[in-house]
C-alpha cells in the first residue's frame, strides 16, 4: 500500500534523541515511515507503540516483536498505553494532518480533486461525516466552522449559500459542494479557497483541534525526565497550539507565575522551529507547509 513519503523524517526522529533501549510512541502511524526509522535506532530491548484509527493505515503494521500498533485515536494515548502496562515513555512523535494516501483515495472525500461522497472521516466506522456537517449544521454553527477552521473571511456568506442550496436538495458529493460554492471562488485562487473550505469541514468532522489539545495535555505526564516530544504540523491552527503549549503549558490566557514572577511550564523547547529543505519540498510537495517543533520535559 503506497502512502506518502514521511516528512522531515530524519529531523523529527533526531529530535527524539533516541535511547536504544527506550520506549517511544508514534501517534500517527500512517504508512509507518517514522516508525520504521525509530525502530532502526532501537536495540532488542527498545519498544515502539504506534496509534492509528484509520483501517487502511492499520494494514501497514510492522512485524517486529518490539512494535505494537494500537488501532485507536491518539487522544486516548494515556489510556491505551496503561492497558499495555506503560506509564512513562522516552519520546512521542506526531505527524499531524491527513496523509497523501488519504488525499489520493478518491472515495474518502478528503480531496478537492475527486468527486466522492462527502465523508472525510479518518475513522470511517465512527463519528459524523462531512455530509452531516454540510447538510445538518445550523447556519451559525456552519459559519463558525468555516471561519475558525477554514480561516475564511467570507464564512458567513458561504454558510448562507450552503443553507440555501441544501433546502432544495441535499449536497451529497464533493463536486456538488464545489458547484454550489463556485461563485465564491475566483479561478485564479480556486485550489486555495476550496482547500480552505474542505479543511474547515474536515477538522470539524474529525475534531482535530480538540484531539490535538487532549493529546498535548497528556504529554507531560507521560514523558520521562528529559523525554522528548516531536510534532510536525501543516497549518497555522495546529502550529499555534503546539507552539503555545510548549511555551506556556496552556492554550489560552496567561500561565500562572510564582511570587518571583517566574512561569512554571512542564516542557521546554529544543532548538528552533524547523521546515523542510527546498530539496525535500521538490521531492514531496506535501512537505511545503510542514513545521517541526521539538520539546523536552525538564
Secondary structure as GFF3:
##gff-version 3
##sequence-region A 1 298
A	DSSP	alpha_helix	9	14	.	.	.	ID=ss1
A	DSSP	beta_strand	23	26	.	.	.	ID=ss2
A	DSSP	alpha_helix	33	40	.	.	.	ID=ss3
A	DSSP	beta_strand	47	51	.	.	.	ID=ss4
A	DSSP	alpha_helix	55	58	.	.	.	ID=ss5
A	DSSP	beta_strand	67	70	.	.	.	ID=ss6
A	DSSP	three_ten_helix	74	76	.	.	.	ID=ss7
A	DSSP	alpha_helix	77	83	.	.	.	ID=ss8
A	DSSP	beta_strand	89	95	.	.	.	ID=ss9
A	DSSP	alpha_helix	100	104	.	.	.	ID=ss10
A	DSSP	three_ten_helix	106	108	.	.	.	ID=ss11
A	DSSP	alpha_helix	130	136	.	.	.	ID=ss12
A	DSSP	alpha_helix	139	148	.	.	.	ID=ss13
A	DSSP	alpha_helix	155	168	.	.	.	ID=ss14
A	DSSP	alpha_helix	174	180	.	.	.	ID=ss15
A	DSSP	three_ten_helix	182	184	.	.	.	ID=ss16
A	DSSP	three_ten_helix	187	189	.	.	.	ID=ss17
A	DSSP	alpha_helix	190	206	.	.	.	ID=ss18
A	DSSP	alpha_helix	208	222	.	.	.	ID=ss19
A	DSSP	beta_strand	223	233	.	.	.	ID=ss20
A	DSSP	alpha_helix	236	248	.	.	.	ID=ss21
A	DSSP	beta_strand	267	269	.	.	.	ID=ss22
A	DSSP	alpha_helix	278	283	.	.	.	ID=ss23
A	DSSP	three_ten_helix	285	289	.	.	.	ID=ss24
A	DSSP	beta_strand	291	297	.	.	.	ID=ss25
###
